[in-house]
């Protein structure tokens, strides 16, 4: 995992998760139209939105935390299981 992309992607996933949690932007998922095609129950839709929102927020927060921990230790990139540091 490269650390800089993780630090950039983490907040984006958290922001997207918050928007999905509030009932917006679930169209990004490919199965969205098929899942709610014949659904009339609004409570079920809210439950699904909130579940997807929480999943996106958790993934974004974990990615951001791991990226920040590795960056604070001076590790910029991980390749082949070895941790490379920018300190020489």
Residue frames as a rotation matrix with the C-alpha (Angstrom) as fourth column:
UNK 1
0.585 0.811 0.000 0.00
0.811 -0.585 0.000 0.00
0.000 0.000 -1.000 0.00
UNK 2
-0.487 -0.655 0.577 1.28
0.598 -0.732 -0.326 3.41
0.636 0.187 0.749 -0.84
UNK 3
-0.459 0.239 -0.856 0.69
0.829 -0.230 -0.509 5.86
-0.318 -0.943 -0.093 1.94
UNK 4
-0.897 0.076 -0.436 -0.01
-0.143 -0.982 0.122 9.10
-0.419 0.172 0.892 0.06
UNK 5
-0.653 0.723 -0.226 -2.91
-0.269 0.058 0.961 7.65
0.708 0.689 0.156 -1.99
UNK 6
-0.308 0.532 -0.789 -4.33
0.801 0.593 0.088 6.13
0.514 -0.605 -0.608 1.20
UNK 7
-0.638 0.030 -0.770 -4.29
0.548 -0.685 -0.480 9.54
-0.542 -0.728 0.421 2.88
UNK 8
-0.879 0.328 -0.347 -6.08
-0.469 -0.731 0.495 11.05
-0.091 0.598 0.796 -0.12
UNK 9
-0.542 0.685 -0.487 -8.63
-0.110 0.517 0.849 8.26
0.833 0.513 -0.204 -0.69
UNK 10
-0.706 0.225 -0.672 -9.53
0.688 0.443 -0.575 7.83
0.169 -0.868 -0.467 3.00
UNK 11
-0.703 0.467 -0.537 -11.32
0.013 -0.746 -0.666 11.19
-0.711 -0.475 0.518 3.45
UNK 12
-0.670 0.481 -0.565 -13.02
-0.716 -0.219 0.663 10.80
0.195 0.849 0.491 0.06
UNK 13
-0.571 0.450 -0.687 -14.49
0.243 0.892 0.381 7.46
0.784 0.051 -0.619 1.16
UNK 14
-0.707 0.312 -0.635 -15.59
0.649 -0.071 -0.757 8.96
-0.282 -0.947 -0.152 4.49
UNK 15
-0.711 0.451 -0.539 -17.30
-0.448 -0.882 -0.147 11.89
-0.542 0.137 0.829 2.74
UNK 16
-0.587 0.505 -0.633 -19.00
-0.542 0.336 0.770 9.53
0.601 0.795 0.077 0.27
UNK 17
-0.667 0.308 -0.678 -20.10
0.565 0.802 -0.191 7.32
0.485 -0.511 -0.710 3.18
UNK 18
-0.751 0.398 -0.527 -21.67
0.244 -0.575 -0.781 10.31
-0.614 -0.715 0.335 4.92
UNK 19
-0.618 0.526 -0.584 -23.55
-0.772 -0.545 0.327 11.26
-0.146 0.653 0.743 1.76
UNK 20
-0.550 0.413 -0.725 -24.79
-0.147 0.807 0.571 7.69
0.822 0.421 -0.384 1.27
UNK 21
-0.789 0.225 -0.572 -25.77
0.613 0.364 -0.702 7.49
0.050 -0.904 -0.425 4.95
UNK 22
-0.643 0.538 -0.545 -27.92
-0.125 -0.776 -0.618 10.58
-0.755 -0.330 0.566 4.48
UNK 23
0.210 0.821 0.531 -29.65
0.392 0.427 -0.815 9.06
-0.896 0.379 -0.232 1.44
UNK 24
0.718 -0.036 -0.695 -27.71
-0.562 -0.618 -0.550 10.57
-0.409 0.786 -0.464 -1.44
UNK 25
0.128 -0.797 -0.590 -25.35
-0.991 -0.079 -0.107 9.25
0.039 0.599 -0.800 -4.13
UNK 26
0.008 -0.131 0.991 -26.01
-0.322 0.938 0.127 5.51
-0.947 -0.320 -0.035 -3.89
UNK 27
0.908 0.364 -0.207 -26.33
-0.277 0.150 -0.949 5.53
-0.314 0.919 0.237 -7.70
UNK 28
0.100 -0.964 -0.246 -22.57
-0.994 -0.108 0.016 5.03
-0.042 0.243 -0.969 -7.74
UNK 29
-0.491 -0.228 0.841 -23.14
-0.365 0.930 0.039 1.33
-0.791 -0.288 -0.540 -7.03
UNK 30
-0.866 0.073 -0.494 -23.92
-0.472 0.207 0.857 -0.79
0.165 0.976 -0.145 -10.08
UNK 31
-0.745 0.579 -0.332 -26.60
0.546 0.814 0.196 -2.92
0.384 -0.035 -0.923 -8.40
UNK 32
-0.892 0.371 -0.260 -28.57
-0.060 -0.664 -0.745 0.08
-0.449 -0.649 0.615 -7.13
UNK 33
-0.472 0.744 -0.473 -31.24
-0.877 -0.345 0.334 0.10
0.085 0.572 0.816 -9.86
UNK 34
-0.327 0.330 -0.885 -31.84
-0.189 0.895 0.404 -3.63
0.926 0.299 -0.230 -9.66
UNK 35
-0.868 -0.067 -0.491 -32.01
0.435 0.372 -0.820 -3.69
0.237 -0.926 -0.294 -5.86
UNK 36
-0.671 0.605 -0.429 -34.75
0.061 -0.531 -0.845 -1.05
-0.739 -0.593 0.319 -5.56
UNK 37
-0.967 0.254 -0.024 -36.58
-0.048 -0.087 0.995 -1.75
0.251 0.963 0.097 -8.82
UNK 38
-0.154 0.973 -0.172 -39.87
0.167 0.198 0.966 -2.97
0.974 0.120 -0.193 -7.27
UNK 39
-0.550 -0.122 -0.826 -39.31
0.813 0.145 -0.563 -1.83
0.189 -0.982 0.019 -3.67
UNK 40
0.130 0.681 0.720 -42.00
0.270 -0.723 0.635 0.39
0.954 0.112 -0.278 -2.15
UNK 41
0.757 0.137 -0.639 -40.94
0.642 0.031 0.766 0.25
0.124 -0.990 -0.065 1.52
UNK 42
0.609 -0.510 0.608 -39.06
-0.232 -0.847 -0.479 3.48
0.759 0.150 -0.634 2.38
UNK 43
0.724 -0.347 0.596 -37.78
-0.628 0.026 0.778 2.07
-0.285 -0.938 -0.199 5.69
UNK 44
0.698 -0.480 0.532 -35.99
0.502 0.857 0.115 -0.71
-0.511 0.186 0.839 3.84
UNK 45
0.605 -0.472 0.641 -34.38
0.505 -0.395 -0.768 1.82
0.616 0.788 -0.001 1.50
UNK 46
0.648 -0.354 0.675 -33.20
-0.607 -0.775 0.177 3.92
0.460 -0.525 -0.716 4.45
UNK 47
0.768 -0.343 0.540 -31.80
-0.255 0.609 0.751 0.84
-0.587 -0.715 0.381 6.15
UNK 48
0.634 -0.537 0.556 -29.84
0.763 0.552 -0.336 -0.13
-0.126 0.638 0.760 3.03
UNK 49
0.603 -0.399 0.691 -28.55
0.083 -0.830 -0.552 3.43
0.794 0.390 -0.467 2.57
UNK 50
0.687 -0.316 0.654 -27.39
-0.722 -0.393 0.569 3.57
0.077 -0.864 -0.498 6.18
UNK 51
0.765 -0.416 0.492 -25.72
0.168 0.866 0.471 0.15
-0.622 -0.278 0.732 5.96
UNK 52
0.532 -0.576 0.620 -23.78
0.791 0.078 -0.607 1.08
0.302 0.813 0.497 2.82
UNK 53
0.642 -0.262 0.721 -22.92
-0.224 -0.963 -0.151 4.47
0.734 -0.065 -0.677 4.32
UNK 54
0.773 -0.352 0.529 -21.50
-0.533 0.093 0.841 2.90
-0.345 -0.932 -0.116 7.47
UNK 55
0.680 -0.534 0.502 -19.48
0.587 0.807 0.064 0.41
-0.439 0.251 0.863 5.40
UNK 56
0.503 -0.490 0.711 -17.96
0.546 -0.458 -0.702 3.19
0.670 0.741 0.037 3.28
UNK 57
0.685 -0.234 0.690 -17.19
-0.539 -0.800 0.264 5.29
0.491 -0.553 -0.674 6.37
UNK 58
0.802 -0.397 0.446 -15.49
-0.186 0.544 0.818 2.38
-0.568 -0.739 0.363 8.18
UNK 59
0.564 -0.611 0.555 -13.36
0.820 0.493 -0.290 1.51
-0.097 0.619 0.780 5.15
UNK 60
0.516 -0.342 0.786 -12.37
0.234 -0.826 -0.513 5.17
0.824 0.448 -0.346 4.71
UNK 61
0.772 -0.204 0.602 -11.52
-0.616 -0.472 0.631 5.67
0.155 -0.858 -0.490 8.38
UNK 62
0.747 -0.518 0.417 -9.43
0.193 0.769 0.610 2.48
-0.636 -0.375 0.674 8.56
UNK 63
0.501 -0.560 0.659 -7.59
0.822 0.072 -0.564 3.38
0.269 0.825 0.497 5.35
UNK 64
0.580 -0.242 0.778 -6.90
-0.139 -0.970 -0.198 6.88
0.802 0.007 -0.597 6.63
UNK 65
0.839 -0.252 0.483 -5.70
-0.503 -0.022 0.864 5.67
-0.207 -0.968 -0.145 10.04
UNK 66
0.642 -0.629 0.439 -3.35
0.564 0.775 0.285 3.07
-0.519 0.065 0.852 8.56
UNK 67
0.465 -0.453 0.761 -2.00
0.679 -0.369 -0.635 5.58
0.568 0.812 0.136 6.05
UNK 68
0.665 -0.187 0.723 -1.40
-0.405 -0.904 0.139 8.22
0.627 -0.386 -0.677 8.73
UNK 69
0.841 -0.388 0.376 0.30
-0.214 0.399 0.892 5.75
-0.496 -0.831 0.253 11.09
UNK 70
0.494 -0.684 0.537 2.64
0.828 0.559 -0.049 4.54
-0.266 0.469 0.842 8.35
UNK 71
0.476 -0.293 0.829 3.31
0.416 -0.755 -0.506 8.10
0.775 0.586 -0.238 7.20
UNK 72
0.820 -0.150 0.552 4.10
-0.507 -0.637 0.580 9.26
0.265 -0.756 -0.599 10.74
UNK 73
0.694 -0.602 0.395 6.62
0.100 0.624 0.775 6.41
-0.713 -0.498 0.494 11.10
UNK 74
-0.035 -0.740 -0.672 8.31
-0.679 -0.476 0.559 7.54
-0.733 0.476 -0.486 7.89
UNK 75
-0.551 -0.089 0.830 7.12
0.372 0.864 0.340 4.64
-0.747 0.496 -0.442 5.75
UNK 76
-0.420 0.346 -0.839 6.17
-0.711 -0.699 0.068 5.85
-0.564 0.626 0.539 2.30
UNK 77
0.168 0.436 -0.884 5.64
-0.899 0.436 0.043 2.57
0.404 0.788 0.465 0.44
UNK 78
0.001 -0.148 0.989 5.21
-0.558 0.821 0.123 -1.12
-0.830 -0.552 -0.081 1.19
UNK 79
0.339 0.024 -0.941 6.42
-0.897 0.310 -0.315 -3.56
0.284 0.951 0.126 -1.44
UNK 80
0.085 -0.284 -0.955 6.76
-0.223 0.929 -0.296 -7.36
0.971 0.239 0.016 -1.29
UNK 81
0.705 0.309 -0.638 6.11
0.479 0.455 0.750 -7.40
0.522 -0.835 0.173 2.44
UNK 82
-0.290 -0.852 -0.436 9.08
0.953 -0.216 -0.212 -5.19
0.087 -0.477 0.875 3.27
UNK 83
0.791 0.532 -0.301 8.56
0.574 -0.816 0.067 -1.73
-0.211 -0.226 -0.951 4.73
UNK 84
-0.145 -0.833 0.535 10.66
0.892 -0.344 -0.293 0.94
0.427 0.434 0.793 3.04
UNK 85
0.459 0.222 -0.860 11.40
0.699 -0.688 0.196 4.11
-0.549 -0.691 -0.471 4.91
UNK 86
0.779 -0.189 0.598 12.33
0.338 -0.676 -0.654 7.52
0.528 0.712 -0.463 3.58
UNK 87
0.788 -0.565 0.243 14.92
-0.545 -0.459 0.701 7.85
-0.285 -0.686 -0.670 6.38
UNK 88
0.776 -0.572 -0.265 18.41
0.155 0.581 -0.799 6.99
0.611 0.579 0.540 5.15
